[in-house]
């Protein structure tokens, strides 16, 4: 007999008498209660069925590395085992985490339950990003669909892993738009911090694509979108496959963003085009209004030359001059718009007394008041609160432009105030700033034009060009 062989047999027998997972020896209990199992071509002994099940799970996760642990007798002791048996969901997390570094895998799945299980697991373990493309609005609403919004809500709200809190995740969804999605998307954006963009429904495919952390992808096609017919899914950890889906998503995302910008610009152009056409119509009327009396009255003066007395002639000339000034103001406003848009408008700043500017503007504008209008323009130079103005108020500005602004305000007040008082005053604040206020008893500014009050061509009447 060879002593060496006897020693090997004894050691082999001792190894097989211990549980391959927890290391518990067979002493004190019968061999009949032990479980023998051949795994991967190697025979193992297990103390209980739980040990066998957990051994298989660990081996499926760690592969050949787990054999190395066994060779070094890195067993799980029985007391530790009682305290540290992983929960079922923890085992799944270990398996999925291990899947992040496993070789590329592409798997075709037709079982709906398995599809939903994979979708839920990879969504729950998301660390940074979830991307979803719904090809139809039905897919968005269908509760049992992978990546379906209800599944996404259920999975994320049940998750306790810090990596999947809604604050840390970048969740983006591309979906066709319907009334229900339009109504619910703001709430979902608030609850789960989801960024939505809307695409046209695909006529070629009924496929929903889910990508998690650019590591996992799940593409599911429903054969009949109107009914829950056969599903077919492709689950992949292949880097090239996953990144191809990411490229599709990003391309669509940018395309939608570009389309939104184009549509917004188009709407702005439509508004500006309408304003421009309205301006042309109003400007033509405004230009014609002063030209007609100028031409008509000059013809009268010429035809009645020598027949008009001095007072009659002076009255006609005053009307001509007033309309000529009106025409001059209109043309200057049009030229100013061009200068502003071309950034060539220059300001000649000087130190001036604001009360002098206000009085000059009032004197120039009083000629516009129709004799039939029961209207007065009042001006005072008091501080806010009624205190008397101490000294004069000076400011550095372009006199012509400040006069133009005040004149425009006064002109509007006159046009829209049939009777009453137009009160012009200034308010000096404690911080040194000052406001010039024109207050009238007219109809006021139409609320419809308030948002675009300072936009060119904005007007709400048949008077004025909207350039002031």
Secondary structure, DSSP 8 states (H G I E B T S, - for coil): --HHHHHHHHHHHHHHTB-TTT--BSTTS-GGGSEEEEETTEEEEESSHHHHHHHHHHHHHHTHHHHHHHHTT----HHHHHH----HHHHHHHHHHHHTSS---EEEE--HHHHHHHHHHHHHT-SSEEEEE-SSHHHHH-TTSTT-HHHHHHHHHH---GGG-TTT-EEEEEEE--HHHHHHHHHHHHHH-EEEEEE---SS--EEEEEETTTEEEEEEES-TTTT--EEEEEE--HHHHHHHHHHHHHHHHHHHHHHHHHHHHHHHHHHHHHHHHHHHHHHHHHHHHHHHHHHHHHHHHHTTTTS-HHHHHHHHHHHHHHHHHHHHHHHHHHHHHHHHTT-----EEEEEHHHHHHHHHHHHGGGS-TT-EEEEEEE---TTS----S--EEEEEHHHHHHHHHHHHHHHHHT-SEEEEEEEEEE-TTS-EEEEEE-SS----GGGGGGTTSTT--SSSS--S--
